[in-house]
Amino acid sequence: MIATGLVKTSYPKEDITFLLKDVSNEFTESTLEEREKAVQTGAHYAERLPMEYRPSDEYTNLYHETVGKTKEQLGYLVGLVTRRIFMNAGTDDIVLVSLARAGSPIGILIRRYAEQVMKMEWPHYSVSILRDKGIDEKAIDSIRAAHPTSRIQFVDGWTGKGAIQKELTKAVNSLNKEKNMNLYDDMAVLADPGACAVLFGTREDFLIPSACLNATVSGLVSRTILNKQYIGENDFHGAKFYGELLDEDLSNDFIDQITACFSETQEQVKQEAVSTPVIVERTWQGMEEVEAIGQQMYSETDFHLIKPGVGETTRVLLRRSPWKVLVNSLDNPDVHHILMLAEEKKVPVEVVPDLFYRAIGLIRSGKEI
């Protein structure tokens, strides 16, 4: 039985269940300065929430343009990932578990593709996973209790350098050993520029438009929270519901626009799914560049400060305090929103033509070289 007291969402209930404790009334956001100071002095990033970014009209228009230009490609990649999940699992008894919150809309799209195109009913939950803290084991316990024999498939939006994949692998190994959960760490993503996932739509570093916004493209749900003041030992990790942003909410519009493109590419998806490998080996190629940049840019190497890829760079500009952004070209449409955010926040942009990723965000530490 799934617990009550869960965070609300603007998504339809059949699309997703967030296994997150609702702390909307208790938890208040910190300013960027407060949050950065806390993290730099040893606090975990999940103990505080940033203020929600309110996009300018120009930025919102750019988001809408990006969705319009990429929705068919996204529909194709969703279909490809969904079919690869099914082929890899070898069963239609699949439960999707997306990693909140970047994975949440992607999990919904995969669920819808399975239902509408493949005629399969895959339940979908979204849970918290945090770097250095691991996955929410209470949430996984609840899912396994509700679906004792199903194949659990973890889903995220994209990869950066692979920190979340490593957390997932560690959690899966631990839960299998301690609780015999029969879990797999083959996380599925739309884009895997870091080459650290085995199930993906593409390894190209491209813009997934849901990276451009925060709660207003994620069911009005906040980042996940793990703070002992609000989250007890027997609680799920927490989150807030931003009901005050309802008029600005684009969550379902994003899902519906991509869903409407499924039929256009489903024959192409079928052919690609059977003519290419279902899973591909991890090479961790992106991490090699991250390590090199860490040695060049910081006096003490802390790879957590380096956020590679279009998606991660976007998130850094929305939520953190980067001191510099690297791009391999100013002309690529996938970085136009990054350039706009950097200008808004007065963050310098440096062009590095041979960059492996299209963009990398560098977080301020006080020890930049």
C-alpha positions in Angstrom: 0.0 0.0 0.0 1.4 3.4 -1.0 1.5 6.0 1.8 -0.7 9.0 2.1 0.5 12.6 2.7 2.3 12.7 -0.6 3.2 16.0 -2.4 0.5 17.3 -4.8 1.2 17.7 -8.5 -0.5 19.3 -11.5 0.0 16.1 -13.5 -3.0 13.7 -13.9 -2.9 11.0 -11.3 -2.7 8.2 -13.9 0.5 9.7 -15.3 2.6 9.7 -12.1 2.7 9.1 -8.3 5.4 11.2 -6.6 6.6 9.2 -3.5 7.6 12.4 -1.7 6.4 13.8 1.6 4.5 17.1 1.2 6.4 19.8 3.1 4.8 22.7 1.3 3.5 24.3 4.5 6.6 23.9 6.6 9.6 24.5 4.3 10.8 27.9 3.0 13.3 28.6 0.3 16.7 30.1 0.9 18.3 32.9 -1.1 21.0 31.9 -3.5 23.6 33.5 -1.3 22.4 31.6 1.8 22.3 28.3 0.0 25.7 28.7 -1.6 27.3 29.6 1.7 25.7 26.6 3.4 26.9 24.2 0.7 30.4 25.7 0.7 30.7 25.2 4.5 29.7 21.5 4.3 25.9 21.4 4.3 24.2 19.1 1.7 22.5 20.7 -1.2 19.2 18.9 -0.5 18.9 20.5 3.0 17.8 23.8 1.4 15.7 24.8 -1.6 16.6 27.6 -4.0 14.1 30.3 -4.9 12.1 29.3 -8.0 13.4 31.1 -11.1 10.8 33.3 -12.7 11.6 33.4 -16.4 11.5 36.6 -18.4 9.1 36.9 -21.3 12.0 36.6 -23.7 13.2 33.4 -22.1 9.7 31.9 -22.0 9.3 32.6 -25.7 12.6 30.9 -26.4 11.4 27.9 -24.4 8.3 27.7 -26.5 10.3 28.0 -29.7 12.6 25.2 -28.6 9.7 22.9 -27.8 8.2 23.6 -31.2 11.5 22.8 -33.0 12.4 19.7 -31.0 9.1 18.0 -30.2 9.2 15.5 -33.1 12.8 14.5 -32.3 11.8 14.1 -28.6 8.8 12.0 -29.6 11.2 9.8 -31.6 13.7 9.4 -28.8 10.9 8.7 -26.2 9.7 5.9 -28.5 13.2 4.5 -29.0 13.9 4.4 -25.3 10.5 2.9 -24.5 11.0 0.1 -27.0 14.6 -0.5 -25.8 13.3 -0.7 -22.2 10.8 -3.4 -23.2 13.3 -5.4 -25.3 15.9 -5.2 -22.6 13.5 -6.3 -19.8 12.1 -9.2 -21.8 8.7 -8.7 -20.2 5.8 -6.3 -20.3 5.4 -6.4 -16.5 7.4 -3.2 -16.0 7.1 -0.5 -13.4 8.7 2.9 -14.2 10.5 4.6 -11.4 11.7 8.1 -12.5 14.3 10.1 -10.6 12.7 13.3 -9.4 12.6 15.8 -10.8 14.4 15.8 -14.2 13.3 12.3 -14.8 9.6 12.9 -13.9 8.4 14.3 -17.2 10.4 11.8 -19.2 8.9 8.9 -17.1 5.5 10.2 -18.0 6.3 10.3 -21.7 7.6 6.8 -21.6 4.5 5.6 -19.8 2.3 7.3 -22.4 4.2 5.8 -25.3 4.0 2.3 -23.8 0.2 2.8 -23.3 -0.7 4.6 -26.5 1.6 3.0 -29.1 2.5 -0.4 -27.5 -0.7 -1.0 -25.6 1.0 -1.7 -22.3 0.1 -0.4 -18.9 3.3 0.5 -17.0 2.7 2.1 -13.5 4.9 5.1 -12.9 6.3 6.4 -9.7 8.9 9.2 -9.1 11.3 9.0 -6.2 14.2 11.0 -4.8 17.9 10.2 -5.3 20.6 12.5 -4.0 24.3 12.6 -4.6 26.2 11.3 -1.5 22.9 10.3 0.1 21.6 7.7 -2.2 18.1 6.7 -3.2 15.0 7.0 -1.0 14.9 3.4 0.3 11.5 3.9 1.9 10.0 4.7 -1.5 11.7 1.7 -3.1 10.4 -0.5 -0.3 6.8 0.8 -1.0 7.1 0.2 -4.8 8.5 -3.3 -4.3 5.7 -4.2 -1.8 3.1 -3.0 -4.3 4.7 -4.7 -7.3 6.6 -7.7 -5.8 7.5 -9.4 -9.1 7.6 -6.6 -11.6 10.7 -5.4 -13.5 11.5 -2.0 -12.0 13.0 0.4 -14.6 14.7 3.5 -13.4 14.4 6.6 -15.6 16.1 10.0 -15.7 16.1 12.8 -18.2 19.8 13.0 -19.2 23.3 12.3 -17.8 26.0 14.7 -17.0 29.2 13.1 -15.8 27.5 10.1 -14.2 27.2 11.0 -10.5 23.5 9.9 -10.3 24.2 6.7 -12.3 26.9 5.8 -9.7 24.5 6.5 -6.8 21.9 4.3 -8.4 24.4 1.5 -9.0 25.5 1.7 -5.4 21.9 1.7 -4.1 20.8 -1.2 -6.3 23.7 -3.3 -5.2 23.0 -2.5 -1.6 19.2 -3.2 -1.8 19.7 -6.4 -3.7 22.2 -7.7 -1.1 20.3 -6.6 2.0 16.7 -7.1 0.9 16.9 -9.4 -2.2 15.0 -6.8 -4.2 16.0 -8.0 -7.7 16.7 -4.5 -9.0 18.7 -3.4 -12.0 20.9 -0.3 -12.4 20.3 0.0 -16.2 18.9 3.6 -15.9 17.1 4.8 -19.1 17.6 8.4 -20.3 16.7 10.4 -23.4 20.2 11.8 -23.7 23.5 10.3 -22.5 26.3 12.7 -23.4 28.4 11.4 -20.6 28.3 7.8 -22.0 27.4 6.5 -18.5 24.0 5.0 -19.2 23.3 1.8 -21.1 19.7 2.5 -22.2 19.3 5.8 -24.1 17.8 7.6 -27.1 21.0 9.4 -28.1 24.4 10.2 -26.7 24.4 13.6 -28.4 24.5 16.5 -26.0 21.3 18.3 -27.0 18.7 20.4 -25.3 15.7 18.6 -23.7 13.4 21.6 -23.3 12.2 20.5 -19.8 15.7 21.4 -18.6 14.9 25.0 -19.4 12.4 25.5 -16.5 12.0 24.3 -12.9 8.7 23.5 -11.2 6.6 24.9 -14.1 7.6 22.0 -16.3 7.8 19.4 -13.5 4.2 19.2 -12.3 4.8 22.2 -10.0 6.9 20.0 -7.7 10.1 21.3 -6.1 13.5 19.7 -6.0 13.6 16.9 -3.4 14.4 17.7 0.2 16.3 15.7 2.8 16.5 17.7 6.0 16.1 16.1 9.4 14.0 19.1 10.6 11.2 18.1 8.3 12.0 14.5 7.2 11.7 11.8 9.9 13.4 8.3 9.7 10.2 6.7 8.4 9.3 9.5 5.9 9.9 9.6 2.2 12.2 12.4 1.1 10.2 15.6 0.8 9.1 18.2 -1.8 6.9 21.2 -2.1 4.0 21.9 -4.4 4.0 25.4 -5.9 0.3 25.9 -6.3 0.8 29.7 -6.6 2.5 29.0 -10.0 -0.6 27.3 -11.5 -1.2 30.1 -14.0 2.3 29.7 -15.3 2.3 25.9 -15.4 3.5 24.4 -18.6 4.0 20.8 -17.4 1.1 19.2 -19.2 1.5 21.4 -22.3 5.0 20.0 -22.6 3.8 16.4 -22.2 0.9 16.8 -24.6 3.0 18.4 -27.3 5.5 15.5 -27.3 2.8 12.9 -27.0 1.1 14.3 -30.1 4.2 13.5 -32.1 4.4 9.8 -31.3 2.4 8.6 -34.3 4.6 10.6 -36.7 7.8 8.6 -35.9 6.5 5.2 -34.6 7.5 3.3 -37.8 11.0 4.8 -37.8 11.3 4.0 -34.1 10.3 0.3 -34.8 13.0 0.0 -37.4 15.7 1.6 -35.4 14.9 -0.4 -32.3 15.5 -3.7 -34.0 18.4 -2.6 -36.2 20.6 -1.1 -33.4 21.9 -2.5 -30.1 19.3 -2.4 -27.3 22.0 -1.6 -24.7 25.4 -0.1 -25.2 28.4 -0.3 -22.9 29.3 2.6 -20.6 32.5 4.3 -21.5 32.4 7.3 -19.0 34.0 9.4 -21.8 32.5 12.6 -20.5 34.2 12.1 -17.1 37.6 12.3 -18.7 36.9 15.9 -19.8 35.5 16.8 -16.4 38.7 15.6 -14.7 40.9 17.6 -17.1 38.8 20.8 -16.6 38.8 20.3 -12.8 42.6 20.3 -12.9 42.7 23.4 -15.1 40.1 25.5 -13.4 40.3 24.8 -9.6 43.1 24.8 -7.1 41.5 21.8 -5.4 39.8 19.3 -7.6 36.1 18.8 -6.7 34.3 17.3 -9.6 30.9 18.1 -8.0 31.6 21.8 -9.0 31.7 20.9 -12.7 28.3 20.4 -14.4 28.8 19.1 -17.9 26.2 19.0 -20.7 23.4 21.3 -21.9 20.9 20.1 -19.3 23.3 20.3 -16.3 24.6 23.7 -17.3 21.0 25.0 -17.6 20.2 23.7 -14.1 23.3 25.4 -12.7 22.3 28.7 -14.1 18.8 28.3 -12.8 19.7 27.2 -9.2 23.3 27.8 -8.4 26.0 30.4 -8.6 28.4 29.6 -11.5 31.4 31.7 -12.0 31.9 30.7 -15.6 30.2 28.8 -18.4 32.1 27.0 -21.2 30.5 26.4 -24.6 32.0 24.9 -27.8 30.2 27.3 -30.0 28.0 30.4 -29.6 26.0 29.5 -32.7 24.5 26.2 -31.7 20.7 26.6 -31.0 21.0 24.2 -28.1 23.0 26.8 -26.1 21.0 29.9 -27.0 19.0 29.7 -23.7 22.2 29.2 -21.8 23.6 32.4 -23.3 20.5 34.2 -22.3 20.5 33.0 -18.7 24.3 33.8 -18.4 23.6 37.3 -19.6 20.8 37.7 -17.2 22.9 36.5 -14.3 26.1 38.3 -15.5 28.0 35.0 -15.8 30.9 35.1 -18.3 30.9 32.7 -21.2 34.1 31.3 -22.6 34.2 29.5 -26.0 36.3 26.3 -26.1 36.0 24.9 -29.6 37.2 21.4 -28.8 34.9 20.9 -25.8 33.5 17.4 -25.7 30.2 18.7 -24.3 28.2 21.6 -25.9 28.3 23.4 -22.5 29.7 23.1 -19.1 28.8 25.1 -16.0 31.4 25.8 -13.4 30.2 26.4 -9.8 31.8 29.0 -7.6 34.0 27.5 -4.8 36.2 30.4 -3.8 39.2 28.4 -5.1 38.9 29.1 -8.8 42.2 29.5 -10.7 
